[in-house]
């Protein structure tokens, strides 16, 4: 059953009761990484293994996304930040995930030589059992993130003839 979450802004990344941060390095430059994150939403299903469906949707508050994950979780999101070569952030407005009250994800891209350092922040609010479950899932989320970043980096290299 879909539930509407509390709408939050970008400041929720710092204020959330639970915040997970993951970092990985890519060979691809920030402009290519950002183009994959923000410009090719359907492409997420090709490089982020947990994502089965990703598509743009029109939202009253701006650009939106519909995301479906392995296991059946569904999210209707609003994009809050789309800064070329720097940042892509979105909040979840509607989900079937139980117990979550607010959820925001923030992808920050930092130049690192000719490549990119990707920082993915997941900010969550919910009752204590939900926060505990998400915290206990941190190793799995970290593994999924690192695997997705490696997969995206390979995909971008292949798309650009081995050049990143």
N, C-alpha and C positions, 0 to 999 in steps of 0.2 A: 504494500500500500504506500503510495507516494505521500510524502509530508513536506510541507513548506518549512524551510529553515529561516532563522533570524537573519535579515540582511545585514551584512557587515561591510565596512570599507577597508581600504588598504592598511589603515592603522591597526586593524585586527591582527596583523602579522606580529606586531610587538606586544599586543595586549591579550592575546588568547591564553586561556588557562593551560593549554598544551600546545607546544610548538616543536616540531621536528625539523631539523635542518640536515640536508644531504648535499655533498659537494663532489663533483667529478670534473675531470679535465677532458676536453675534446680537441682533436686536431683541427677541426673545422673552425673558420672564423665566426665571430658573433653574428654577422649579418646573415650568414647561411643557416646558423642554428635558429635564429629568430624567425627566418622565413619558414622553416620547417614547423616550428611551434605555432606560430600565429597565422601563417599564410596557407598552410596545408593541413587543416584540421583533420580531414579524412585520412591523411597519411599516418596519423598517430597509431592507427590499428595495424600498420605495417612495421612499426619499429618499437612500440611499447606493448610487449607481449600480453599484459593484463587487459588491454583495451581491445574489445571486440567490435565496437561501433563508435565512430566519432564523426559528428557532422555539425556544421554551422546551423544555427536557428536564429530567427528574428526574436529579439526580446524587447520589451517595452523600454528597458533601461539602457539599451545598446546592443552590441554584438553578443551573441550567445552561442553555447555549444550544448549538444546532447552527447553524453558519454555513457557507454555500457561496458561493464567489466566482466571478465570471467567470473562465474559464480552468481551472476544475475544482478549485481548492484547497478543502479541507474542514477544518473545525475543530470539535472538541467541547470546550466551555469550561465552566469553573466560575466563577460570580460570586463575587468576593472582597469587594467593597464596593458597597453600595447605600444611599447616604446621600441621602435626599430633598433636592433643590435644591442638592446639593454635589458628589456624586461617584458614579461608576459604573465599576467596575474588574472585570476578569476575566482569568483565565489560560487558556492553551490547554493542554489535557491530552492530546489526541490530534489528529494532523494527518497529511495525506498530503504536506505540504510537505517537500521533502528537506533534510536537514542541520540543521534547527533543533533545538536541545536544550531551550530554554525560551523562552516568549513570554508577555508580559503586556501588556495595554492598560489605560490608566487615563485616564478622562475626568473632568476636574475643571471645575466650574462656579463662576465667580466673578461676583457681582452687579456690574453696571456701569450705574449709573443705573437705568432701567427695563428694561434688557436684560441680556445675559450675555456674559462672556468665557469661551470654551470652550478649555480646554487639553487636548490629546490627547497622551499620552505612550505611546510604543511601546518596550518594553524587550525586548531579544533576546539570546540566547546561542546560539552555534553555532561551528563551526570558522571560521578566518579567512576562507576563501572565501565562506561564508554571510554573515558580518558585512560583508564588502566588498560583496556583492551587495545587501544591504539598504541599506547606506549610499549606494550608487550609485542606488538606487531612491528615495531621499529626495525629489527633486523631484516624481516621480510620485505618491508618497504624499501629499505636501503639496497637490498639485493636487486629488487625490481627496478629501482632507479638506475643503479650502475649498469645493469643489463640493458636497459632502454637507451642510456646514453651511448654505450658501446655500439649498439645496433644502429642508432641514428648516425653516429659518426661513420660507420661503414657505408651506410646508405648514401650519405652526402658525398663521401669520397667516390663511390661508384657513379653517382649522378654527374660528377665533375671530372670524370676520366682519371680517377686516382688522385686528383689534386684536391686538397681541402680548402 
